[in-house]
Amino acid sequence: MAGIIAPYTDINLFKEALKVIKEGQIWLDNKYLKHLLRDIESVSSFEINHD
């Protein structure tokens, strides 16, 4: 089971996260997902510009 959720998350959203994690899905809080996607984009851009 895996999930990342912010400590300030609403209790109902937290319960939903636990439910989907229990079902075997991965849960990422939107804030962390945005950071992850931005970091991936930065790395990809760096690799393209330095090839």
C-alpha positions as CSV (number, residue, x, y, z in Angstrom):
1,M,0.0,0.0,0.0
2,A,1.2,3.5,-0.8
3,G,-0.1,6.9,-0.5
4,I,1.0,10.5,0.1
5,I,-1.5,12.9,1.6
6,A,-0.9,16.3,3.3
7,P,-1.5,16.4,7.0
8,Y,-4.0,19.3,6.6
9,T,-6.3,17.2,4.4
10,D,-10.0,17.3,5.1
11,I,-11.2,14.2,7.0
12,N,-13.5,13.1,4.2
13,L,-10.7,13.2,1.6
14,F,-8.5,11.4,4.0
15,K,-11.1,8.6,4.3
16,E,-11.3,8.4,0.5
17,A,-7.5,8.1,0.3
18,L,-7.5,5.3,2.8
19,K,-10.2,3.5,0.8
20,V,-8.4,3.6,-2.5
21,I,-5.1,2.7,-0.9
22,K,-6.7,-0.3,0.7
23,E,-8.0,-1.3,-2.8
24,G,-4.5,-1.3,-4.1
25,Q,-4.4,2.0,-5.8
26,I,-1.8,4.7,-5.3
27,W,-2.9,8.0,-3.8
28,L,-1.1,11.3,-4.3
29,D,-2.3,14.6,-2.9
30,N,-2.8,17.0,-5.8
31,K,-0.2,19.4,-4.3
32,Y,2.4,16.7,-4.3
33,L,1.4,15.5,-7.8
34,K,1.8,19.0,-9.2
35,H,5.3,19.2,-7.7
36,L,6.2,15.7,-9.0
37,L,5.0,16.6,-12.6
38,R,6.9,19.9,-12.5
39,D,10.1,18.2,-11.4
40,I,9.8,15.5,-14.1
41,E,9.2,18.3,-16.7
42,S,12.3,20.1,-15.4
43,V,14.5,17.0,-15.6
44,S,13.2,16.1,-19.1
45,S,13.8,19.6,-20.3
46,F,17.4,19.5,-18.9
47,E,18.1,16.2,-20.6
48,I,16.8,17.4,-23.9
49,N,18.9,20.7,-23.8
50,H,22.1,18.8,-22.8
51,D,22.0,16.0,-25.4
